[in-house]
Amino acid sequence: MRDVAIVGIGQTPVGELWNQSLRHLGHDAIHAAMADAGIETADALYVGNMLSGELSGQEHLATLIADFTGLRGIEAAKIEAACASGAAAMRVGVLAVASGMADTVIVTGVEKMTDTLPAETTAGLAMAADQDYEAAEGATFVALNAMIMRRYMYEYGVTKVDFAPFPIIAHENALGNPNAMFHLKLTPERYEKAPAVAPPINIMDSSPICDGAAAVVLMPYEQAREFGRGKRLVRVAASVSATDTLAVHDRHDPLWLEAAYISSHKAYTLAGVTPNDIDFFELHDAFSIMAALSLEASGFAPRGKALELAASGALARDGRLPINTMGGLKARGHPVGATGVYQIVEAVMQLRGEAGANQLDHAHIAMTQNIGGSGATILTHILIGES
């Protein structure tokens, strides 16, 4: 298997982009990534997307985007893994290059969520849950996460306000990201007064419905080094996917993300690192409770102690493990099928030293984690910047 490098990145702003279709969003992100990589074509295009058929009436999406972006003739496929579709597409691209089946691969994540009524979008998102035993009973994703969060509070004796550091950090970091949906500083007082969505979850615990697209270009690491693009190369040291039960009630413990544990620890082994070696972590804070569970399952905090880690300041940009350095899902936005690729793009920006006002002082090893459903599919990537 060949080592894989990320040689190009691109993204669109995240927001309510009513004047841009799926094809236009994909086009803009892909062409930005191709220009960054200095390429004119590729062997394959893999598109991460969850809701194009349900919300836009458009399946056969990857071929549409390949055609519209001037890549007609290449292999193209849509990859779907609920909210983890972007990272799942990334893994398919990594495997294609690593195996030798392709030399240059473009991976993009794209999603349109704001052109439909909120009830339609919510119903579409619920398709990632167990239809027979969750969605059919009216359990939306915010409801499922609210039940998990309430159980966490009961088991570990914490209060709702103890979750405040997660969205506060996200909003602080989004201030320096021009592509973020929200540029609004969040205070503890504003967090406590935020309207409830599904108690104990309030609007500040929840990522927004939005649109956006991000893209990366992959090629063999040695080939990328020889070509010499004048940018710091980023190597994909690990790309791992794992699964758990689709329904939360089928799990042995609803407060443990088994797929996060499996994927992160396999990734550490493949990359030859430990949690202590990770310089920053782009985690999946679709809801505040998922941020806490992700940190614990990935080995950054003991069970029940993630909130103490957040309160200590360790997760801020100047802390020992910065998280969501460009705003995360909460403040950058969560265009579901694109989120995993946004995480990769933002990690590459840090590793290259291109994160602007949000640049970390020490960014050599990055980890990203993208969650599908309520933890049913979880992908972990570890990226290493060339010294």
Secondary structure, DSSP 4 states (H G I P E B T S, - for coil): ---EEEEEEEE---B--TT--HHHHHHHHHHHHHHHHT-S--SEEEEE-SSHHHHHS--SHHHHHHHHTT-TTSEEEEE--GGGHHHHHHHHHHHHHHHTS-SSEEEEEEE--SSS-HHHHHHHHGGGS-TTTTGGGT--HHHHHHHHHHHHHHHHT--GGGGTHHHHHHHHHHTT-TT-S------HHHHHHSPEEETTEEGGGBPPP-BEEEEEEEEEHHHHHHH--SS--EEEEEEEEEE--SSGGGSS-TT--HHHHHHHHHHHHHHT--GGG-SEEE---SBHHHHHHHHHHTTSS-TT-HHHHHHTTTTSTTSSS-B-TT-IIIII---HHHHHHHHHHHHHHHHHT--GGG--S--SEEEEEEEETTTTEEEEEEEEE--
